[in-house]
Amino acid sequence: MPGIVQKIQQFLRSPQGRKMTDQAKRYASDPKNRAKAQDMLKRFRGGGGPRH
């Protein structure tokens, strides 16, 4: 039975996986989206931001 990493690799090689990879690359190339992603990572890692 393949492990989770092998399943992810198989998915990424599939047509649907390649399509999603291309979408992610386009999304990440936009400076606004990149800033949003970095802000979210910073908050997730506990790097600041408003606390509720």
Buried (B, 14 or more C-beta within 10 A) or exposed (E): EEEEEEEEEEEEEEEEBEEEEEEEEEEEEEEEEEEEEEEEEEEEEEEEEEEE
